[in-house]
Amino acid sequence: MLKVGDQLPEFVSVNQDGETVKSQDFSGKKLVIFFYPKANTPGCTAEACDLNNHFSKLKKEGFQLLGVSADPVKNQKKFHEKFGFQYPLLADENRDVIEKFGVWQLKKFMGREFMGIVRTTFIFDENGICVRVIEKVKTKEAAKQILEN
């Protein structure tokens, strides 16, 4: 998994509208990238909505926001429209971005093991250097966790 001090990995993906999004688009900007397991599930909805509800505070602090899951564009679009998110969601179906950040890992749930996305938030400075990794994301307090230093 990416750690503090690491450079923002180069990536190219598509957002909920099928538009290309590149890591270079965020050059010179503070960036928050949050990875979530699946669109429209209770925990992911709580996290994404909390970030949306506090979007103006995050923006005021200079942050760009980007959500990422392995859901198809169609699912990301439904999720995005249903809740009116003010930030893009990447549809990383082939898991290129997910694997570059190291969040595709073995998970355990109800006695079974499987590979999946580990909910994680990465914060990058204007130089593309990772300054914080939040591994224990509190879905209903995601924005608060980002804003606390």
C-alpha positions as CSV (number, residue, x, y, z in Angstrom):
1,M,0.0,0.0,0.0
2,L,1.1,3.6,-0.7
3,K,2.6,5.3,2.3
4,V,3.4,8.8,3.5
5,G,6.2,10.2,1.4
6,D,5.3,8.3,-1.8
7,Q,4.6,10.1,-5.1
8,L,1.1,10.1,-6.5
9,P,1.1,7.2,-9.0
10,E,0.5,8.0,-12.6
11,F,-2.9,6.8,-13.8
12,V,-5.5,7.2,-16.4
13,S,-9.1,6.2,-15.8
14,V,-12.7,7.2,-16.5
15,N,-15.2,8.9,-14.3
16,Q,-19.0,8.4,-13.9
17,D,-19.6,10.1,-17.2
18,G,-17.1,8.1,-19.1
19,E,-14.7,11.1,-19.3
20,T,-10.9,10.5,-19.0
21,V,-9.3,11.5,-15.7
22,K,-5.5,11.5,-15.4
23,S,-3.3,11.9,-12.3
24,Q,-1.7,14.9,-14.2
25,D,-5.1,16.7,-13.9
26,F,-4.3,17.3,-10.3
27,S,-0.8,18.6,-10.7
28,G,-0.2,21.6,-8.3
29,K,-3.3,20.8,-6.3
30,K,-4.0,19.2,-3.0
31,L,-5.8,15.9,-3.6
32,V,-7.9,13.5,-1.5
33,I,-8.4,10.1,-3.1
34,F,-10.7,7.8,-1.3
35,F,-11.2,4.2,-2.2
36,Y,-14.5,2.4,-1.3
37,P,-15.6,-1.2,-1.9
38,K,-18.9,-0.8,-3.7
39,A,-21.2,2.0,-4.9
40,N,-24.6,2.3,-3.3
41,T,-23.9,0.1,-0.3
42,P,-24.5,1.5,3.3
43,G,-21.0,2.2,4.4
44,C,-19.9,3.6,1.0
45,T,-23.0,5.8,0.8
46,A,-22.4,7.1,4.3
47,E,-18.7,7.9,3.5
48,A,-19.4,9.5,0.1
49,C,-22.4,11.5,1.4
50,D,-20.4,12.8,4.4
51,L,-17.7,14.0,2.0
52,N,-20.3,15.6,-0.2
53,N,-21.9,17.3,2.8
54,H,-18.6,18.8,3.8
55,F,-17.4,19.5,0.2
56,S,-17.3,23.3,0.6
57,K,-15.1,22.9,3.8
58,L,-12.7,20.6,1.9
59,K,-12.6,22.9,-1.1
60,K,-12.0,25.9,1.1
61,E,-8.9,24.0,2.5
62,G,-7.8,23.6,-1.2
63,F,-8.6,19.9,-1.6
64,Q,-9.7,18.3,-4.9
65,L,-11.7,15.2,-4.2
66,L,-11.8,11.9,-6.1
67,G,-13.7,8.7,-5.2
68,V,-12.6,5.3,-6.7
69,S,-14.1,1.8,-6.8
70,A,-14.1,-1.1,-9.2
71,D,-17.8,-0.5,-10.2
72,P,-18.7,0.0,-13.8
73,V,-19.3,3.5,-15.2
74,K,-23.1,2.8,-15.2
75,N,-23.1,2.0,-11.5
76,Q,-20.9,5.0,-10.7
77,K,-23.2,7.3,-12.7
78,K,-26.3,6.0,-10.8
79,F,-24.6,6.5,-7.5
80,H,-23.3,10.0,-8.5
81,E,-26.7,11.1,-9.7
82,K,-28.7,9.6,-6.9
83,F,-26.8,11.6,-4.3
84,G,-25.7,14.6,-6.4
85,F,-22.0,14.3,-5.6
86,Q,-20.0,17.4,-6.3
87,Y,-16.8,15.5,-7.1
88,P,-16.0,12.7,-9.7
89,L,-16.1,9.0,-9.1
90,L,-13.6,6.8,-11.0
91,A,-14.9,3.5,-12.5
92,D,-11.7,1.5,-12.2
93,E,-13.1,-1.8,-13.4
94,N,-9.7,-3.3,-14.4
95,R,-8.4,-2.2,-11.0
96,D,-5.3,-0.4,-12.5
97,V,-5.6,2.6,-10.1
98,I,-6.7,0.4,-7.2
99,E,-3.7,-1.8,-7.5
100,K,-1.2,1.1,-8.0
101,F,-2.4,2.4,-4.6
102,G,-2.2,-1.1,-3.0
103,V,-5.8,-1.2,-1.7
104,W,-6.8,-4.5,-3.4
105,Q,-6.1,-6.9,-0.6
106,L,-7.3,-10.1,1.1
107,K,-10.3,-9.3,3.3
108,K,-12.2,-11.3,5.9
109,F,-16.0,-11.0,6.4
110,M,-18.3,-13.3,8.3
111,G,-15.8,-16.1,8.3
112,R,-14.8,-16.0,4.7
113,E,-11.8,-14.6,2.9
114,F,-11.8,-12.8,-0.4
115,M,-10.0,-10.2,-2.4
116,G,-11.5,-6.7,-2.4
117,I,-10.9,-3.0,-1.9
118,V,-9.8,-2.0,1.6
119,R,-11.5,1.3,2.4
120,T,-8.6,3.8,2.5
121,T,-8.1,7.6,2.0
122,F,-4.9,9.1,0.7
123,I,-4.1,12.8,1.0
124,F,-1.5,14.4,-1.4
125,D,0.1,17.8,-1.3
126,E,0.5,20.2,-4.2
127,N,3.7,18.4,-5.2
128,G,1.9,15.0,-5.5
129,I,3.5,13.7,-2.3
130,C,1.4,11.6,0.0
131,V,1.2,13.4,3.3
132,R,-1.4,11.2,5.0
133,V,-3.0,7.8,4.8
134,I,-6.2,7.1,6.6
135,E,-6.7,3.4,6.9
136,K,-9.3,3.3,9.6
137,V,-11.9,5.4,7.8
138,K,-15.0,6.3,9.9
139,T,-17.6,6.4,7.2
140,K,-19.8,8.9,8.9
141,E,-16.9,11.2,9.8
142,A,-14.7,10.9,6.7
143,A,-14.5,14.6,6.1
144,K,-13.6,15.3,9.8
145,Q,-10.8,12.8,9.6
146,I,-9.4,14.5,6.5
147,L,-9.7,18.0,8.0
148,E,-8.0,17.1,11.3
149,N,-4.2,17.4,11.2
